[in-house]
Amino acid sequence: MQNNFDLWYEYPSFNELNDEGKQKLRKFCRELCFYPGDTLYEDGEPAKKLFLLTDGEVEVFYAVGEAGIIQVDRIGPGEIFGRSALFPPYLHTSTARAISRIEVLQCDADDFCGLCDDDPEFSIVIQQNVFQSSLAHIVDLQS
C-alpha cells in the first residue's frame, strides 16, 4: 500500500496545517485496507475512529423505520467519514460498508480530539474541514 498520509494535506482546510500539526496528525493515523462487503462500523456502535478514504468506494446505510435499511450515500476517495467519533454521544448513526477494495487512513478519535485540545490552531482547521465536509454531504443528499 502506498503512503497516503499526504492526502490529508491536499484538501483546502488541511493544507492550512503547519508542519508541526501535520506531523502530529501523521502520528495518530494508520493505513488500513478493507475488502468488498467488509463493515467498517454499524449503526449504534461506539464511534471511536475517524476515516479518510484514499481509494475505493464505501456505501452508507441508515435504518429508517418501517422502510428498513436504505443506502443513503456513497463515499469516494478524499472523503472523510465516521464523523460521529467527533460529536457526543459518540455513537454511529449509520452503517458503513466497503463496496470495493478500499484503503483508508484511520485515526483514533480520542487521540485526534486530544490533539485538537492541545493545539487550538489545529482544532480550528479541523473544525472547518469537518463542517465543510458535513455541509457538502447535506447538500448532496438534498439534490
C-alpha positions, 0 to 999 in steps of 0.5 A: 500500500502506498503512503497516503498520509499526504492526502490529508494535506491536499484538501483546502482546510488541511493544507492550512496545517503547519508542519508541526500539526501535520506531523502530529496528525501523521502520528495518530493515523494508520493505513488500513485496507478493507475488502468488498462487503467488509463493515467498517462500523454499524449503526449504534456502535461506539464511534471511536475512529475517524476515516479518510478514504484514499481509494475505493468506494464505501456505501452508507446505510441508515435504518429508517423505520418501517422502510428498513435499511436504505443506502443513503450515500456513497463515499469516494476517495478524499472523503472523510467519514465516521464523523460521529467519533467527533460529536457526543454521544459518540455513537454511529448513526449509520452503517458503513460498508466497503463496496470495493477494495478500499484503503483508508487512513484511520485515526483514533478519535480520542487521540485526534480530539486530544490533539485538537485540545492541545493545539487550538490552531489545529482544532480550528482547521479541523473544525472547518474541514469537518463542517465543510465536509458535513455541509457538502454531504447535506447538500448532496443528499438534498439534490 
